[in-house]
């Protein structure tokens, strides 16, 4: 029984020290905790500070919003053009990656290709994981127009601003669906 208590105390202590830099609340005058201000100085672990999820993003391309808070910057690129009937991908990149999870990024789709005819409908938002990468897959469909209208069609994904992140350059990427 004594060994179990030691293991429990060790695990609780390790969790407390692991979570200490993450939970950076300061006492407020009314006694309750308030979130740490983003530019109140360096964090104890030397890491960057981020905008809380309740704030709106007015960020510039360097990841700093109008209040001077640092935000992760999201960019997009496509892997390559895709042959009809195959699956292509757009890759989202977030720098710096968030330590304790990811974020959802809003996007819009345009181009000459038609959702439901040339590819399966893409639904916003996309998720970027803890590693700092996310994927938007484009599943292309067989051409219902027949062989007389064989041409390439484009799918353009453009990132939109949102809470908790800044949109960097490039903010859009184009994929061609080849016949």
C-alpha positions as CSV (number, residue, x, y, z in Angstrom):
1,X,0.0,0.0,0.0
2,X,2.9,2.4,0.8
3,X,4.3,1.8,-2.7
4,X,1.0,2.8,-4.3
5,X,0.9,6.1,-2.3
6,X,4.4,6.9,-3.4
7,X,3.5,6.3,-7.1
8,X,0.4,8.5,-6.8
9,X,2.3,11.3,-5.1
10,X,5.0,11.1,-7.8
11,X,2.5,11.3,-10.6
12,X,0.6,14.2,-9.1
13,X,3.9,16.1,-8.5
14,X,5.0,15.5,-12.1
15,X,1.7,16.7,-13.4
16,X,1.8,19.8,-11.2
17,X,5.2,20.8,-12.5
18,X,4.3,20.0,-16.1
19,X,1.2,22.1,-16.0
20,X,2.6,25.0,-14.0
21,X,4.0,27.0,-17.0
22,X,0.7,26.4,-18.9
23,X,-1.6,27.8,-16.3
24,X,-0.5,31.4,-15.9
25,X,-3.4,32.9,-14.1
26,X,-2.9,35.9,-11.8
27,X,-5.3,36.9,-9.0
28,X,-7.8,39.7,-9.7
29,X,-8.9,42.3,-7.2
30,X,-12.2,40.4,-6.7
31,X,-10.3,37.2,-5.7
32,X,-10.9,35.1,-8.8
33,X,-8.3,34.2,-11.4
34,X,-7.9,36.3,-14.6
35,X,-6.0,35.3,-17.7
36,X,-2.4,36.4,-18.0
37,X,-2.0,39.4,-20.3
38,X,-0.3,38.5,-23.5
39,X,2.4,41.2,-23.4
40,X,2.9,41.3,-19.7
41,X,6.5,40.2,-20.2
42,X,8.2,36.9,-20.9
43,X,6.6,33.7,-19.7
44,X,8.3,31.7,-17.0
45,X,9.3,29.0,-19.6
46,X,10.5,31.6,-22.1
47,X,7.8,30.6,-24.6
48,X,5.5,32.8,-26.6
49,X,2.2,34.1,-25.4
50,X,-1.0,33.7,-27.4
51,X,-4.3,35.5,-27.8
52,X,-7.2,33.9,-25.8
53,X,-9.9,32.1,-27.7
54,X,-12.5,34.7,-26.8
55,X,-10.7,37.6,-28.5
56,X,-11.2,38.5,-32.2
57,X,-8.3,38.4,-34.6
58,X,-7.3,41.7,-36.1
59,X,-3.9,40.3,-36.9
60,X,-1.4,41.4,-39.4
61,X,0.8,38.9,-41.4
62,X,3.5,38.9,-38.7
63,X,1.0,37.4,-36.2
64,X,0.5,40.5,-34.1
65,X,-3.0,41.9,-33.6
66,X,-4.0,45.5,-32.9
67,X,-3.5,44.9,-29.1
68,X,0.1,43.8,-29.8
69,X,-0.6,40.2,-28.8
70,X,1.3,37.4,-30.6
71,X,-0.7,34.9,-32.6
72,X,0.2,31.7,-34.5
73,X,0.4,32.4,-38.3
74,X,-1.4,30.0,-40.7
75,X,-0.3,29.5,-44.3
76,X,-1.5,27.1,-47.0
77,X,0.0,25.2,-50.0
78,X,-1.2,22.4,-52.3
79,X,0.7,19.2,-52.7
80,X,0.2,19.0,-56.5
81,X,-2.4,18.9,-59.2
82,X,-4.7,15.8,-59.2
83,X,-6.0,13.5,-61.9
84,X,-9.8,13.1,-62.0
85,X,-10.9,10.3,-59.8
86,X,-8.0,10.6,-57.3
87,X,-7.6,12.6,-54.1
88,X,-5.5,15.7,-53.8
89,X,-4.5,17.7,-50.7
90,X,-4.0,21.2,-49.4
91,X,-1.6,21.5,-46.4
92,X,-2.1,24.0,-43.7
93,X,0.9,25.1,-41.7
94,X,0.8,26.9,-38.3
95,X,3.9,28.6,-36.8
96,X,4.5,28.4,-34.0
97,X,2.6,25.2,-33.3
98,X,0.3,25.3,-30.2
99,X,1.7,23.2,-27.3
100,X,-1.6,21.8,-25.9
101,X,-3.7,21.2,-29.0
102,X,-4.6,22.6,-32.3
103,X,-7.0,25.2,-33.7
104,X,-9.7,25.4,-36.3
105,X,-9.1,27.5,-39.4
106,X,-11.9,28.9,-41.6
107,X,-11.5,28.9,-45.4
108,X,-13.6,29.5,-48.5
109,X,-13.5,27.5,-51.8
110,X,-13.7,29.0,-55.3
111,X,-12.4,28.2,-58.7
112,X,-13.7,26.8,-62.0
113,X,-14.5,23.3,-60.6
114,X,-18.0,22.7,-59.2
115,X,-18.5,21.1,-55.8
116,X,-20.6,18.0,-56.2
117,X,-19.8,17.7,-59.9
118,X,-16.0,17.8,-60.0
119,X,-15.1,17.2,-56.4
120,X,-16.8,16.3,-53.1
121,X,-17.9,19.4,-51.2
122,X,-15.3,20.8,-48.8
123,X,-16.6,22.0,-45.4
124,X,-15.0,24.8,-43.3
125,X,-13.4,24.9,-40.8
126,X,-10.3,22.7,-41.1
127,X,-8.4,21.4,-38.0
128,X,-4.7,22.0,-37.5
129,X,-3.3,19.6,-34.9
130,X,-0.7,19.9,-32.1
131,X,2.2,19.3,-34.6
132,X,1.2,22.5,-36.5
133,X,-0.1,20.8,-39.7
134,X,-3.5,20.2,-41.1
135,X,-4.8,18.7,-44.4
136,X,-7.8,19.6,-46.5
137,X,-8.4,16.6,-48.8
138,X,-10.1,17.1,-52.2
139,X,-11.7,13.9,-53.5
140,X,-12.3,14.3,-57.2
141,X,-15.3,12.7,-59.0
142,X,-15.5,11.2,-62.5
143,X,-16.5,13.7,-65.2
144,X,-20.2,13.6,-65.8
145,X,-19.8,16.0,-68.8
146,X,-18.5,13.2,-71.0
147,X,-15.3,12.9,-73.1
148,X,-16.2,15.9,-75.4
149,X,-15.5,18.4,-72.6
150,X,-12.1,17.2,-71.4
151,X,-10.4,20.2,-69.7
152,X,-8.8,21.0,-66.4
153,X,-10.8,22.7,-63.6
154,X,-9.3,24.7,-60.7
155,X,-10.1,24.5,-56.9
156,X,-8.9,27.5,-55.0
157,X,-8.8,27.4,-51.1
158,X,-8.5,30.8,-49.4
159,X,-7.8,31.1,-45.7
160,X,-10.1,33.5,-43.7
161,X,-9.2,35.3,-40.5
162,X,-10.6,34.0,-37.3
163,X,-10.1,34.1,-33.5
164,X,-6.8,32.9,-32.1
165,X,-4.7,33.0,-35.3
166,X,-3.3,35.2,-38.0
167,X,-3.4,34.5,-41.8
168,X,0.0,34.7,-43.4
169,X,1.3,34.5,-46.9
170,X,0.4,32.6,-49.0
171,X,-3.2,32.9,-47.9
172,X,-4.6,30.9,-50.8
173,X,-3.6,27.9,-53.0
174,X,-4.8,26.5,-56.3
175,X,-5.1,22.8,-57.3
176,X,-6.0,21.8,-60.9
177,X,-8.2,18.8,-61.5
178,X,-6.7,17.2,-64.7
179,X,-8.9,15.2,-67.1
